[in-house]
Amino acid sequence: MPIQSTEKIWRNGQLIPWEQANIHVMSHVVHYGSSVFEGIRCYGQPTGAAVFRLPEHMQRLIDSAKIYRMTLPYSLDELCAAVVDVIEANGVAPCYIRPIALRGYGEIGVNPVGSPIDVFIANFPWGKYVAGHGGADVCISSWNRLAPNTMPALAKAGANYMNSQLIRMEADINGYAEGIALDVNGLVSEGSGENVFVVRNGVLYTPPLANSALSGITRDSVLTIARHLGLPVVEQSMPRELLYIADEVFFTGTAAEVSPIRSIDRILIGDGSTGPVTKQVADEFFGIANGLRPDRFGWLTPVKVDAAEPVTA
Ligand SMILES: Cc1ncc(COP(=O)(O)O)c(C=O)c1O
């Protein structure tokens, strides 16, 4: 789906016209992938709109930058305020928000420290991410996720997404909606842009972060919701074949939200329909995000924008 432009983008503390938010081809990031970024959603509420888990996302941006020795010249509060400013300036909700901190135009050597750090925040409408109504047909990727101590998986860095692109393109070419990658030891890791959850005999499982999975904010939300609902949850390494014999499997992610999986490598998961645990968790997640259930965990940051109808792909 092509990007739907809005009017303004926040750049280094200023709101500038969307068309002027450009960088030079010789910027460090273009050659070496030196960026860290976030993906956040703002949901329509019964009145107005609200950003889902804004401080947690911006803290992860700061953490990703720290891993890459990038000192961001803005505090957590300033970054959160900037997100609210750009959404309110554009008056677009629901929307997806893309903050990015990158190494700009300075030096061409691999060492990034001589290149300036530029921070941009854009927002725009974006609908459903994982295809498949009533459940996605996915595959196990032939590509592994990042090996430990190579590209840090806990940093949401632009360069990591070269690996994600390989996973996603392979899935697409072979007729699947998405790919699930294993880690270098052959254990379940995550999708190209989603964490994975498995339900078996009433227990909810997800791989631990040590299996090269991103510390997903939606993953954390689902773990929190499941505990609140009294569902047993276990962060545990999983062999690939556990996915095939699961009762239910679903993806989580800001873009993917809670997305049920119908089949993996053409093996039907359960009876192929969305399972009761997936449904229970998804109902609570969407209920909170859309302001239809109590914000019991304090996850919503209100913005002063009248929300349009939810966007669909
Ligand atoms: C590789 C990867 N894993 C997991 C996720 C899910 O993370 P979150 O729920 O914070 O969006 C994402 C999306 O950001 C991702 O790109």
The ligand as a Tripos MOL2 file, in Angstrom:
@<TRIPOS>MOLECULE
LIG
   16    16     1     0     0
SMALL
NO_CHARGES

@<TRIPOS>ATOM
      1 C1         11.0610   -7.8780   13.8680 C.3       1 LIG1
      2 C2          9.8980   -7.4470   14.6870 C.ar      1 LIG1
      3 N1          9.4720   -8.2330   15.6850 N.ar      1 LIG1
      4 C3          8.4280   -7.8970   16.4640 C.ar      1 LIG1
      5 C4          7.7380   -6.7090   16.2440 C.ar      1 LIG1
      6 C5          6.5790   -6.3500   17.1210 C.3       1 LIG1
      7 O1          6.9250   -5.2810   17.9640 O.3       1 LIG1
      8 P1          5.8440   -4.2370   18.4630 P.3       1 LIG1
      9 O2          4.7460   -5.0160   19.0790 O.co2     1 LIG1
     10 O3          6.5580   -3.3910   19.4280 O.co2     1 LIG1
     11 O4          5.3910   -3.4670   17.2720 O.co2     1 LIG1
     12 C6          8.1420   -5.8640   15.2080 C.ar      1 LIG1
     13 C7          7.4590   -4.5930   14.9670 C.2       1 LIG1
     14 O5          7.8720   -3.5830   15.4480 O.2       1 LIG1
     15 C8          9.2530   -6.2320   14.4230 C.ar      1 LIG1
     16 O6          9.6650   -5.4480   13.4270 O.3       1 LIG1
@<TRIPOS>BOND
     1     1     2 1
     2     2     3 ar
     3     2    15 ar
     4     3     4 ar
     5     4     5 ar
     6     5     6 1
     7     5    12 ar
     8     6     7 1
     9     7     8 1
    10     8     9 2
    11     8    10 1
    12     8    11 1
    13    12    13 1
    14    12    15 ar
    15    13    14 2
    16    15    16 1
@<TRIPOS>SUBSTRUCTURE
     1 LIG1         1 GROUP 0 **** ****
